[in-house]
Amino acid sequence: MTFGTNLTLSGAAPRVVMELMRHSDIKLTMKISTDAGRLPLTESVNLLPPITPKSPLPKFSIVS
């Protein structure tokens, strides 16, 4: 598990990790042989570009 996790953290492609671990099924590599708790999930989301609308959002007013 440590080897697979460290390969994944190094940026190796999933198929490369699978081959290096000599697995025949990518599911085994990604679900069993990788410790998801060590993956940089928050950091990866923080690297996404901000989502901004192309035009300003319309302003609504409530008429009573």
C-alpha positions in Angstrom: 0.0 0.0 0.0 2.8 2.4 0.8 4.5 1.9 -2.6 1.2 2.5 -4.5 0.4 5.5 -2.4 3.8 7.1 -2.8 3.8 6.5 -6.5 0.4 8.2 -6.8 1.6 11.1 -4.6 4.6 11.5 -6.9 2.3 12.2 -9.8 2.7 8.9 -11.6 -0.2 8.1 -13.9 -2.5 5.4 -12.6 -1.6 3.0 -15.4 2.1 3.4 -14.5 1.4 2.7 -10.9 -0.6 -0.4 -11.9 2.2 -1.7 -14.0 4.9 -1.1 -11.4 2.8 -2.9 -8.8 2.2 -5.7 -11.3 -1.5 -5.6 -11.0 -3.8 -6.9 -13.7 -6.8 -4.6 -12.7 -6.7 -0.8 -12.2 -9.4 -1.2 -9.6 -7.0 -3.2 -7.4 -4.4 -0.5 -7.8 -6.7 2.5 -7.1 -9.0 1.0 -4.4 -6.9 -1.5 -2.4 -3.3 -0.5 -2.9 -3.6 3.3 -2.5 -4.3 4.8 0.9 -6.9 7.5 0.1 -6.4 9.1 3.5 -2.9 10.2 2.4 -4.0 11.7 -0.9 -3.9 15.6 -1.1 -7.6 16.0 -1.7 -8.0 19.5 -0.2 -4.8 20.7 -1.9 -6.0 19.4 -5.2 -9.3 21.2 -5.0 -7.5 24.4 -4.0 -5.5 24.2 -7.2 -8.7 24.5 -9.3 -9.2 27.9 -11.0 -12.0 30.1 -9.4 -15.4 29.7 -10.9 -16.7 33.1 -11.9 -19.7 33.9 -14.1 -19.0 35.4 -17.5 -21.4 38.2 -16.9 -22.7 39.8 -13.7 -25.5 38.0 -12.0 -28.8 39.8 -12.4 -30.0 41.8 -9.4 -33.5 40.9 -8.2 -35.7 43.1 -6.1 -38.7 42.0 -4.1 -41.7 44.2 -4.7 -44.3 44.2 -2.0 
